[in-house]
Amino acid sequence: MLDLRPLRSPGFRHLALTAWVNELGNWVGEVALAILVFNRTGSPLATAAMFLALRFLPSLLAPALTARVEPLAPRYVLAALFLLEAAIYLAVAAATARRFSLPLVLCLVAADGLLAITATALTRTALATGLTHDGLLREGNALINVGAMVVIAGGPALAGVLSATNGTGTALRFDAGTFLAAALIIVSARQLRIESDTDAGFRGRLRAGLLTLRTRPTLTRLVVAIALAIGLGSVALPVEVIFAKRTLHAGDLGYGLLLSAWGAGMVAGGVGFALAGRLTLMTVLGASALLEALGYGGLAASPTLAAACACSFVGGIGNSAAWVAARTALQERIPLRGQAAVMAVVESANQTAPALGFIAGGAITALSSPRAAYAASALGVAAVVAYFTLRPIDRVRAAAQPAARTPGHAGSAASDARRQETRAHTRTVSTPRPPTG
């Protein structure tokens, strides 16, 4: 049974509802953009370039932007970011209504990616701040994940229907509407707060975040493992539309159904994580990543849309449970005052890693087929699981490295990071949590 206690935490309901609305918009927007670019260009490489612009380029600037706006009132900052994202998607819809310009679309998409990474980092930080004080971080993440997965299950199908019946412009305008709704929800959350060192300046806060990562070996290995799994799993992501439309001959609706099957699996995975309170986060993470690899492998061999949807369901279970377990493990190892800077770096790394996967996926598909891209994802994720099974992430302790000597806030953040690493390791790995509910 789901633990509903996080609903009593200040600001949680606003953040949860915002996250769910945003998740719906993100899926509708990305599916619509993929269909738009592929229909107008017919090129797998152009489709991969769209995902590259959305994720890789913004990741270089997002940590600095996050550190800059972190001390400001989070509800106003998040509302402003969402309004800007709405304006961008309205601009894409208007700019592509008559003439299509790939460079213009890529520029607008890159701007949206920068805002999205910053908004995600701040949202995760505000959630961690409230839930950690209440001792409900894992339970709150589980609850938000279940709701987000429910939204994801219908989002791709909705995007496919909107694009097939009314055109991609309608889907893009719908996405803009979700950002407007998110802005209205979050601006009314008066109790949101983020712990920030306002005296350090944005450069100091950014350096402190980087230092926290560098001086905590367990956290570093966890970030590397997540980035590798995401990057290798992303090999197939930019070619899913091609797989559905060309390989399976399923059309736009088939593409939406394929993604919805993955989303349905993510709902099941989210519920499974919420009910797996007795298992350590690392156990859940390893088993879930293996399921994700099996899903990709099944997709590579699927002869029909029905078989592909079944494999997508399996992969979605693993994807959902693995991501929420990884995010919770990360947040438990980061000091609250450094959450925003560190999560911005982590979110950027998780956007940068798929960039290599997108490039590889586009190239593999151009040279071979979408099935080969799915097979590459399956083998890559399975290899990561095998490596970190033989050499567990939590084997390294923070005390293995001496403290780095830096002035001011960065040095204190490093010391705090090492102390919290020891506590997080004991809490997350050594001692199983009691069941939720």
N, C-alpha and C positions, 0 to 999 in steps of 0.2 A: 504493500500500500504506500502511495506517495506521501511524503512528509510535507505537510502544508504550513509548518511553522514559519518558514521564511516570509510568508505573506504578511506577517505581523512586523517585519523589519522595516524601519523607516525608508521610504522611497523605493522599496523593492517592487511594489506593484507597478509604479510608473516605469521603472527601468525594464521590468519584464514585458509589459505591454509594448513599450517602445521597441524592444529587441524583436518581438514577434512580428510587429508591423514592418519593421525594417527587413526582416528575413524574407517576408513575402515579397516586398518590393525588390530586394536584391535578386531573387530568383527570376521574377518576371522580367526585370531589366536585363539580366545577363542572357537569358534565353532569347529575348527579343533582339538584343544586340548581335548575338551569334547568328540568328536567322537573317537579320538585316544585312550583315556584312557578307555572309555566304551567298545569299540570294543576289546581291548586287555585284559581287566579284566572281563567284564560282571558284574561289581559290582557298584551299586548306591553309596555305601560308598566311593569307590575309586574315582569316579567322583566328589563327594563332597569334597574329600581330595585335588583334583587338584585345585578346586576353593579356598579352604581354604589356600593352599600354595601361590596362586597367589595374595591373598588379605590380609589375616590376618597377617601372619608372617612378611611381608615387612612393614606393618603399624607401627610396633614397632620401626623401625630404620629410617624411611623416614623423620620425622621432624628434626632429628639431621643432616642427610645428606643434607637436604635442607638448613638449617641454615649455614652449613659449606660452601656450594658452592654459596650461595646467593650473596656475594659481587663481584663475578667474572663476566666477560662479559657474559650476558645471551645467546647471540647467539652461543658462543663457548661451553658453558656448555650444552645447549640443544642439539647441534649437537653431542657432545660426548656421551650424554645419549642415543640418538637415535641410534648411531652407535653400542653402546654396546648391546642395545636391539636387533638389527639386528643380531649380532653375536650369541646371545643366541638362537634365533629361528632357525638359521642355525644349531646350535649345537643340538637342540632337534630333528630336522629333520634327521640329520646324525646319532645321537645316537639311534634312534628308527627304522632306516631303516631295520635292520635285527633282532636284539634282543631288546625286550622291558624291560626296568627296571623302575618300578614305582618310587623307591626312587630317581633315577637320574633325572627323569622328574620333580619330585616335587622340587628338589633342583634348577634346572635351572629355573623353573617357579617362584619360590620364589625370585630369583635374579632379574628376569625381573620385578616382582611386585614392588620391591624396587626402581628400576630405573623409572618405570612408574609413581609412586606416586610423586616422586621428580620432574619429568619433567612436570607433570600436575600442580603441585603447582607453579612452576616457570612460566609456560605459562600463568596461570590465573593471576599471579602477574604482569607480563609484560603487559597483556591486560588491567588490571585495572589501571595501572599507566598511560598509554596513553589515555585511554577513559575517565578516571575521570578528567584529566586536560582539556579535550575537552568538558566535560559535556554530554558525550554520552554513559555512561556505560550500561544503560538498552537497548538502541538501538543497541549497538555493540554486547552485549550478545545475543540479539534476532536474529541478523543477523547470527552470528556464529552458533547459535543453529539450525536455519533453514537449513543451509548448512550441518551441521553434521547429522541432521536427514535424509536429502536426501541420504547421504552416507550410513547411517545405514539401510535404507530401502532395499538397494541392497546388503549390505555386507553379511548378513547371508545366503541369497540364493546363492551368489557367493561361499561362503565357502562350502555350501552343494553340489553344482555342482562340485567344484574342488575335494572335498573329495570323492564323489561318482564315478567320472569318472577317476581321476588321482591319488587318494590316499591322505591321510592326509599330507604326506611329501610335496607334491606340494603346498597345502594350507599354510603350515608353511613357505615354502620358499617365497611364495608370500607375506606373512606378513613381512618377513625380508626385502623384497624389498621396502615395504611402509616405513619402518623405514629409509632405505637408502635415499629414496626420501625426507622424512621430514628433514633429516640432511642437505641435499643439499639446501633445500629451506630456512631453518632458518639461516644457516651460512651466507647467503647473506643479512640478515636484519640488516643493519648497525645502524639503529635508535632505536633499542630496548634498553630499560633501566629499571632498577628496583631500587627503592629508598631503600637504605640499610644503617644501622649504622655500618660502617666498624670498628669503634673503640671499639665496644662492644664485639667483639669476637663471635664465634658461640654459646657459652653457654649463653651469654648475650642476643643475638637475640632470642634464643629459650625460655629463661625465660620470655622475654618481650611478646612473642606471647602467652604463657600460661597465663601470668598475664592479658593480654588484654581480654582473654576469661573469666577469673575468675571475673573480675571487671565490666563486662557488662552483667547484667541479661537478657536483651532482646536478645542479641547475644547468650548467653548460652542456653536460652530456644529454640531459633531457631535451634541451632546445635543439641540439644537433640531431638527435633521434627523430624528433618531430619534424624538423625541416627536411631530413632525408626521406621520411615516409611520405610527407606531403608532396615533395618534389617529384619523387618517382611515381607516386599515384597520379600526379597531374599530367603524366605523359598522354593519357587517354582523354583528358578533359576537353581540349579544344577540338577534338575530332568526333565527339559524340554526335553532333548534328550531322556530320558526314556519314557516320556509321548508320544512323537511323534512316537517313534519306537516300543514300546511295547503296549501301551494303544490304540493308534490310528492306529497302523500298517502302518505308512506312510513312513518309511525308512529315510535315510539321507536327501533326497530331501525334504521330508515332514517336517523334522526338520528345514531345512533352510527356507522353505516357512512360517512356523509358526513364526519364528523370523522376517522374512521380513514383515509379516502382522503387527507385533508389531512396526517395524521400519516405515512402512507406516503411522501408527497412530501417531508416533512421529513426522513425517513431518507435519501432519495436526496440531498437538499440538504446534509445533514450530511456524507455521504460525499464529495460533490463538493467541499465546502469543504476537507475534510481532504486531498484530492488536488490542490488548487489552490495549492500552495505557491509557485509561480513568480509568481502574480498578486498585486498589491498589495491590501491590505484594502479600499481605496476602490473599486477596480475591481470586486471581488467584491460589495461592498455595493450599488453602483449597478445592476449587472446583475441581482442577486438581487431587488432591490426592483421592478424592471421585470417580472420573472416573476410576482411576487406580484400586481401590478396586473392582469396578463393573466389570472391565475386568478380574481380577483374579477369581471372583465368577463365571462369565460366563464360563471361561476355566474349572473350576472344574466340571461343568455340561455338557460340550460339548460332544455330541455323535459322531460327525464326524470332520474330518480335516477342512472342510469348516466352520462349526460353531465355531471351536476353533480359526480359523484365524480371523473371525469377532470379537470375543471377544478380541483377541490380539490387533486388531486395536483400539478398545475402550480403552483398558488399555494403549496402546502406546500414545494415545492423552494425557491422564492424566499424564503419566510418563514424557513426554517431557516438557509440560508446567510447571509442578510442579518443576522439577529440575532447569530449567533456572530461574524461579521466586525465588526459594530458594537461588541459587547461587548469583543472583543479590542483593538480600536482605542482604546476608552475606557480600558481597564485599562493599556495601554502608556503612556498620557499622564498617569497619576495617580501621584504619589509613594506609595511603600508605606505610609508613616506616615499618609497621608491617605486610604487606600483605603476604609476602612469608612465614614467620614463622607461622602465624595464618592459612593460607590456607593449609600448610603442615599438621598441626594438624587436621584441619577439614577434609582434604582428607584422612588422616589416620583413623580418627574416622568413616568416611563413608566407609572405607574398612574393619575396624574391626567389625562394626555392622553386615554386611552381613555374617561374619564368623559364628556367632551363628545361623543365618538363614540357612546357608548351612548345618550345623550339624543337625539342626532340620529337614530340608528338606530331607536329606539322611535317617535319622532315621524314619521319618513318612512314607516315601516311602517304606523302607525295611519292616516296620511293617504293613503297610496298602496299599497305592497306591499313584501314582502321583496326582490323583484327590484330595486326602485328603490334600496334600501339597498346592495345589492351594487354597483350601478352607481355610486353615490356614492363607495364605497370605491375602486373601480377608477380613477375620474377623479382623486380626491384623491391617491392614492399616485403615480399617473403624473405629476401636476403637481409633486409634491415632487422626483421623480427628474429631471424636466426642468429645474427651477430650479437644483438643485445640480449638474447637469451643465454648465449655462452658467456657474455661479459655484461652482467646486469648493470643497469644505470646507477642503481643505488649502492654499488660496491665502493665507489669513491666517496670519501668524507671531505667535508670542507676544510678540516684541519690538515689535509695533505699538502696544502700550499700556505706559505707565509703571507701575512697581510701585506698588501701594497701600501706604500707610504705616499699619500697624497694629501694636500692641504684641505682644511675646512670640511665642508659637507661631504665630499666624496669619501674621505677617509672614515668618517663616522658611519657613513652608509655601508662601507665595506665591513666594518666591525659588526654592525647590526645584522648584516647579511649572513655573516658566518655563524652568529649566535642563532639566528632564526633557521638557518639550514639544519643545524643539529636538532632543533625542536621539530621542524617539519619532517625530517627523516624519521624520527622516532614516531611521530604521530601518523605519518602516511604509510610507512613501509613496515616498521617493526611491530606495531600494534594494530591489529585489524579493528575497524570501526564496528560499533554495534549496528544491527540492522535498522534501517529507517522505518518510519511509520509508527 
